[in-house]
Amino acid sequence: MSLRYKFIRNIAILFGLLTLAWVIYDSIKNYKSLNSDYLKANSNYLEKNYKESLDLYIKAEKSEPNNLYALEGQARSLLRLGKIEQAEKAFIYVLEKDSSFIPALTNIGILYDIKGDYEQAIIYYGKALEKEIKIAKGMSFFKRFLKNIQFKPSNIEERLNYIRNQLKLPKDDRKLKNIKIDKLQPDFQM
């Protein structure tokens, strides 16, 4: 090997090691542990303990006031508790803080869908899809497996298209709600 090749190879190895060291240092320096109340809230939400999840999301938000996920979790919990108006206000509050927050855009669309305000649902589903096209794919098999969901739920794009098509039909021919299927539909979570 020529001396020039060895020199360039050693420089490349040195830069690689420096980059690796910097990544490790930066990860350790900026590591922020997740709020334990937030993690418990998520677990309770997935177990359908919505009252407990709401209380824990509120507690998590008090310790981290800028945690949009805790605020959005409160709104989802309120929605599942049937407190539609409070949930709507909570989603709007999250969207005032960050108008492009995908979970809030999607779940407020679901709220309006449940509420029967299909025009608003279309608007928010559209905004969510505009911001993040990957949500059009829906829940992956692995995520469904982990959450023990044995069916493939519709995704936001499918629901948006379904609502649009149903609204084109005469009022008497529309079928916008199917309570049995709608109850199985999970909320959008990132």
NORSUL-V466772 format. One record per residue. N is the residue number from 1. RES is the residue in one small letter. SS is DSSP state (~ for helix, > for strand, _ for the rest). OMEGA is omega as a letter, one per 20 degrees, with the letter a starting at -180 (999 if undefined). Layout:
n:N res:RES ss:SS omega:OMEGA
n:N res:RES ss:SS omega:OMEGA
This chain:
n:1 res:m ss:_ omega:a
n:2 res:s ss:_ omega:a
n:3 res:l ss:~ omega:r
n:4 res:r ss:~ omega:r
n:5 res:y ss:~ omega:a
n:6 res:k ss:~ omega:a
n:7 res:f ss:~ omega:a
n:8 res:i ss:~ omega:r
n:9 res:r ss:~ omega:a
n:10 res:n ss:~ omega:r
n:11 res:i ss:~ omega:a
n:12 res:a ss:~ omega:r
n:13 res:i ss:~ omega:r
n:14 res:l ss:~ omega:r
n:15 res:f ss:~ omega:r
n:16 res:g ss:~ omega:r
n:17 res:l ss:~ omega:r
n:18 res:l ss:~ omega:r
n:19 res:t ss:~ omega:r
n:20 res:l ss:~ omega:r
n:21 res:a ss:~ omega:r
n:22 res:w ss:~ omega:r
n:23 res:v ss:~ omega:r
n:24 res:i ss:~ omega:r
n:25 res:y ss:~ omega:a
n:26 res:d ss:~ omega:r
n:27 res:s ss:~ omega:r
n:28 res:i ss:~ omega:a
n:29 res:k ss:~ omega:a
n:30 res:n ss:_ omega:a
n:31 res:y ss:_ omega:r
n:32 res:k ss:_ omega:a
n:33 res:s ss:_ omega:r
n:34 res:l ss:_ omega:r
n:35 res:n ss:_ omega:a
n:36 res:s ss:~ omega:r
n:37 res:d ss:~ omega:r
n:38 res:y ss:~ omega:r
n:39 res:l ss:~ omega:r
n:40 res:k ss:~ omega:r
n:41 res:a ss:~ omega:r
n:42 res:n ss:~ omega:r
n:43 res:s ss:~ omega:r
n:44 res:n ss:~ omega:r
n:45 res:y ss:~ omega:a
n:46 res:l ss:~ omega:r
n:47 res:e ss:_ omega:r
n:48 res:k ss:_ omega:r
n:49 res:n ss:_ omega:a
n:50 res:y ss:~ omega:r
n:51 res:k ss:~ omega:r
n:52 res:e ss:~ omega:a
n:53 res:s ss:~ omega:r
n:54 res:l ss:~ omega:r
n:55 res:d ss:~ omega:a
n:56 res:l ss:~ omega:r
n:57 res:y ss:~ omega:r
n:58 res:i ss:~ omega:r
n:59 res:k ss:~ omega:r
n:60 res:a ss:~ omega:a
n:61 res:e ss:~ omega:r
n:62 res:k ss:~ omega:r
n:63 res:s ss:~ omega:r
n:64 res:e ss:_ omega:a
n:65 res:p ss:_ omega:a
n:66 res:n ss:_ omega:r
n:67 res:n ss:_ omega:a
n:68 res:l ss:~ omega:r
n:69 res:y ss:~ omega:r
n:70 res:a ss:~ omega:r
n:71 res:l ss:~ omega:a
n:72 res:e ss:~ omega:r
n:73 res:g ss:~ omega:r
n:74 res:q ss:~ omega:a
n:75 res:a ss:~ omega:r
n:76 res:r ss:~ omega:r
n:77 res:s ss:~ omega:r
n:78 res:l ss:~ omega:r
n:79 res:l ss:~ omega:a
n:80 res:r ss:~ omega:r
n:81 res:l ss:_ omega:r
n:82 res:g ss:_ omega:r
n:83 res:k ss:_ omega:a
n:84 res:i ss:~ omega:a
n:85 res:e ss:~ omega:r
n:86 res:q ss:~ omega:r
n:87 res:a ss:~ omega:r
n:88 res:e ss:~ omega:r
n:89 res:k ss:~ omega:r
n:90 res:a ss:~ omega:r
n:91 res:f ss:~ omega:r
n:92 res:i ss:~ omega:r
n:93 res:y ss:~ omega:r
n:94 res:v ss:~ omega:a
n:95 res:l ss:~ omega:r
n:96 res:e ss:~ omega:r
n:97 res:k ss:~ omega:r
n:98 res:d ss:_ omega:a
n:99 res:s ss:_ omega:r
n:100 res:s ss:_ omega:a
n:101 res:f ss:_ omega:a
n:102 res:i ss:~ omega:a
n:103 res:p ss:~ omega:a
n:104 res:a ss:~ omega:r
n:105 res:l ss:~ omega:a
n:106 res:t ss:~ omega:a
n:107 res:n ss:~ omega:r
n:108 res:i ss:~ omega:r
n:109 res:g ss:~ omega:r
n:110 res:i ss:~ omega:r
n:111 res:l ss:~ omega:a
n:112 res:y ss:~ omega:r
n:113 res:d ss:~ omega:r
n:114 res:i ss:~ omega:a
n:115 res:k ss:~ omega:a
n:116 res:g ss:_ omega:r
n:117 res:d ss:_ omega:a
n:118 res:y ss:~ omega:r
n:119 res:e ss:~ omega:r
n:120 res:q ss:~ omega:r
n:121 res:a ss:~ omega:r
n:122 res:i ss:~ omega:a
n:123 res:i ss:~ omega:a
n:124 res:y ss:~ omega:r
n:125 res:y ss:~ omega:r
n:126 res:g ss:~ omega:r
n:127 res:k ss:~ omega:a
n:128 res:a ss:~ omega:r
n:129 res:l ss:~ omega:r
n:130 res:e ss:~ omega:a
n:131 res:k ss:~ omega:a
n:132 res:e ss:_ omega:a
n:133 res:i ss:~ omega:a
n:134 res:k ss:~ omega:r
n:135 res:i ss:~ omega:r
n:136 res:a ss:~ omega:a
n:137 res:k ss:~ omega:a
n:138 res:g ss:_ omega:a
n:139 res:m ss:_ omega:r
n:140 res:s ss:_ omega:r
n:141 res:f ss:~ omega:a
n:142 res:f ss:~ omega:r
n:143 res:k ss:~ omega:r
n:144 res:r ss:~ omega:r
n:145 res:f ss:~ omega:a
n:146 res:l ss:~ omega:a
n:147 res:k ss:_ omega:r
n:148 res:n ss:_ omega:r
n:149 res:i ss:_ omega:a
n:150 res:q ss:_ omega:r
n:151 res:f ss:_ omega:r
n:152 res:k ss:_ omega:a
n:153 res:p ss:_ omega:r
n:154 res:s ss:_ omega:r
n:155 res:n ss:_ omega:a
n:156 res:i ss:~ omega:a
n:157 res:e ss:~ omega:r
n:158 res:e ss:~ omega:a
n:159 res:r ss:~ omega:r
n:160 res:l ss:~ omega:a
n:161 res:n ss:~ omega:r
n:162 res:y ss:~ omega:a
n:163 res:i ss:~ omega:a
n:164 res:r ss:~ omega:a
n:165 res:n ss:~ omega:r
n:166 res:q ss:~ omega:a
n:167 res:l ss:~ omega:r
n:168 res:k ss:~ omega:a
n:169 res:l ss:_ omega:r
n:170 res:p ss:_ omega:a
n:171 res:k ss:~ omega:a
n:172 res:d ss:~ omega:a
n:173 res:d ss:~ omega:a
n:174 res:r ss:_ omega:r
n:175 res:k ss:_ omega:a
n:176 res:l ss:_ omega:a
n:177 res:k ss:_ omega:r
n:178 res:n ss:_ omega:a
n:179 res:i ss:~ omega:a
n:180 res:k ss:~ omega:a
n:181 res:i ss:~ omega:a
n:182 res:d ss:~ omega:r
n:183 res:k ss:~ omega:a
n:184 res:l ss:~ omega:a
n:185 res:q ss:_ omega:r
n:186 res:p ss:_ omega:r
n:187 res:d ss:_ omega:r
n:188 res:f ss:_ omega:r
n:189 res:q ss:_ omega:r
n:190 res:m ss:_ omega:999
